[in-house]
Amino acid sequence: MTLELVLMLAAGLFSVGLFGALSQQSIVMIMMGIELMIGGVIVAAAAFWHYLAPATASGQVVVVAAVVAMAVEMAMGFAVVTAIYRARQVDMTDMAEDLKG
């Protein structure tokens, strides 16, 4: 597997995530699209580390830190969505208008 193939995979993941985030109205589906986009970025970062500087361990640390940050961010996001749904039975972005800043 070459760097170009892995970057094409990462671009595909990012593109599908971007389409999902922009085309959906459900808050959960938007968050899943964002997670796919972040996954694509992580795959690209891991590919660059693997093919360009495999001897250094700093690339692994960056990838693990990104995965942990993504997991924490998604857990917090799903907790907020669950709290909004329990409070007002709202799961679509149009119905959650009072969250505007």
C-alpha positions, 0 to 999 in steps of 0.5 A: 500500500502506497502513501497515495492510496492511503491519502485517497482513503483519507480524502474519501473518509473526509469527503463522505463525512463532509457530505454527511455533516452538511446534508443531514438535519439530525444532530446525531448524523451531523456528529457522525459526519464530523467523526468521519471527517476527523477519522480521515484526518487521523488516517492522513496523519498516520500515513504521513508519519508511517511513510515519511518518518517511521523511526520517530515515535512522535507521530504515534503520540500525535495520532493517539492524542488525536484519537483520544481528543476525538473520543472525548469530543464525541462523548461530550457531544452525545451527552449534550444531545442526550440532555437536549433530547431528554429536556425538550424531545428535540433531535433536529437542528431546526428545532434547537433554535434557541441554542443560537449564540 
